[in-house]
Amino acid sequence: MAEKGPHLLLVEAPYYTHIAALLREGAEKALAAAGATFDVIQVPGSFEIPGAIGMAAKAGRHDGFVALGCVIRGETTHYDHICESTADSLQRLSVEGGLPIGYGILTCENEQQALHRANSGGNGRDHGGHAVHACLAMIAIKRQFLGAAE
């Protein structure tokens, strides 16, 4: 019997809609190339991504999760708190919960940096696509250790 392809959940924070669209474009290209299926949900901001992944994981319908968002430094320490708490929460879900998670949340000093990192064209870094590849790699590792039924 052939092993089924992975089914992922993209959790997108479209606070910066134009940047989120680029991240999602890269993610969807990578998913299509991998033959993976996926669902998409949107949350208000990057801070809400870990909570949404935690809730979705309890439903058990997805093999892995891809966090897509962007935080751009402003004039206050809000940036530092959001970046640190979001990364820590996603790491905790991954380590303690055994969840394959691709981290596609940009943490940038300005919009220009974010656009370059989000762009999936030939002149960008394609963090949306990279997050999908990381998630797929972690799904493969999970299946290697726990079996495809997990």
C-alpha positions in Angstrom: 0.0 0.0 0.0 1.4 3.4 -1.0 2.0 5.9 1.8 -0.4 8.9 1.6 1.1 12.3 1.0 1.2 14.7 3.9 -1.7 17.0 4.7 -0.6 20.4 6.2 -2.2 23.4 7.7 -0.9 26.8 6.8 -1.6 29.2 9.6 -1.3 32.7 8.1 -1.2 36.0 9.9 -2.0 38.6 7.2 -1.2 41.6 9.3 1.0 42.8 6.5 -1.2 41.6 3.7 1.2 42.1 0.8 4.0 40.2 2.6 1.7 37.5 3.8 0.6 37.0 0.2 4.2 36.5 -0.9 4.9 34.0 1.9 1.7 32.0 1.0 2.6 32.0 -2.7 6.0 30.4 -1.9 4.4 28.0 0.5 1.8 26.9 -2.0 4.4 26.4 -4.8 6.4 24.2 -2.5 3.3 22.2 -1.4 2.3 21.7 -5.1 5.9 20.5 -6.0 5.8 18.1 -3.1 2.3 16.8 -3.9 1.0 17.7 -0.5 -2.5 18.7 0.3 -3.3 21.6 2.7 -5.8 23.8 4.4 -5.3 27.5 5.2 -6.6 29.4 8.2 -5.9 33.0 9.0 -5.3 34.5 12.5 -5.2 38.2 13.5 -1.4 38.4 14.0 1.8 36.3 14.5 1.2 36.1 18.3 -2.0 34.0 17.6 -0.3 31.5 15.4 0.9 29.1 18.1 -2.5 29.0 19.7 -4.2 28.2 16.4 -1.6 25.4 15.8 -2.2 24.0 19.3 -6.0 23.9 18.7 -5.7 22.4 15.3 -3.3 19.7 16.5 -5.9 18.5 19.0 -8.2 17.9 16.0 -5.7 15.5 14.5 -6.5 16.3 10.9 -3.0 17.5 9.8 0.4 15.9 9.5 2.2 19.2 10.0 1.8 22.9 10.3 3.4 25.9 8.6 3.5 29.3 10.5 3.4 32.2 8.1 3.6 35.8 9.3 5.7 38.9 9.6 6.8 41.1 12.5 8.5 44.4 11.6 10.4 46.3 14.3 8.7 49.5 15.5 9.4 52.2 18.0 8.6 50.1 21.1 9.7 46.8 22.6 6.5 45.2 21.4 8.5 43.6 18.5 10.8 41.9 20.9 8.0 40.4 23.0 6.1 39.2 20.0 9.1 37.6 18.3 10.4 35.9 21.4 7.0 34.6 22.7 5.9 33.3 19.3 9.2 31.5 18.6 9.3 30.0 22.1 5.6 28.9 21.9 6.2 27.2 18.5 9.3 25.5 19.7 7.5 24.2 22.7 4.7 22.8 20.5 7.3 21.1 18.3 9.4 19.7 21.1 6.9 18.9 23.8 4.0 18.1 21.4 6.0 16.3 18.7 4.4 18.6 16.1 6.2 19.1 12.7 6.2 22.9 12.3 7.7 25.0 9.6 8.7 28.4 10.9 7.9 31.0 8.2 7.5 34.0 10.5 9.7 36.9 9.3 11.3 39.1 12.0 12.6 42.1 10.2 13.9 45.6 10.8 11.9 47.1 7.9 9.5 46.4 5.1 12.2 46.1 2.5 13.9 43.2 4.4 10.5 41.5 4.8 9.7 41.8 1.1 13.1 40.3 0.1 12.7 37.4 2.5 9.1 36.7 1.5 9.6 36.8 -2.3 9.5 33.4 -3.9 10.7 34.7 -7.2 14.3 34.3 -8.4 15.5 37.4 -6.4 14.0 36.5 -3.0 14.7 34.2 -0.2 11.3 32.4 -0.3 10.8 31.8 3.4 7.3 30.5 2.8 8.7 27.7 0.6 11.5 27.1 3.1 9.0 26.7 5.9 7.1 24.1 3.9 10.3 22.2 3.2 11.3 22.2 6.9 7.8 21.0 7.9 7.9 18.2 5.3 11.4 17.1 6.5 10.1 17.0 10.1 7.1 14.9 9.0 9.4 12.5 7.3 11.5 12.2 10.5 8.4 11.7 12.6 7.2 9.0 10.3 10.7 7.4 10.4 10.6 7.1 14.2 6.9 6.7 14.9 5.5 5.1 11.7 3.1 6.5 9.1 0.0 5.7 11.3 1.1 8.4 13.8 
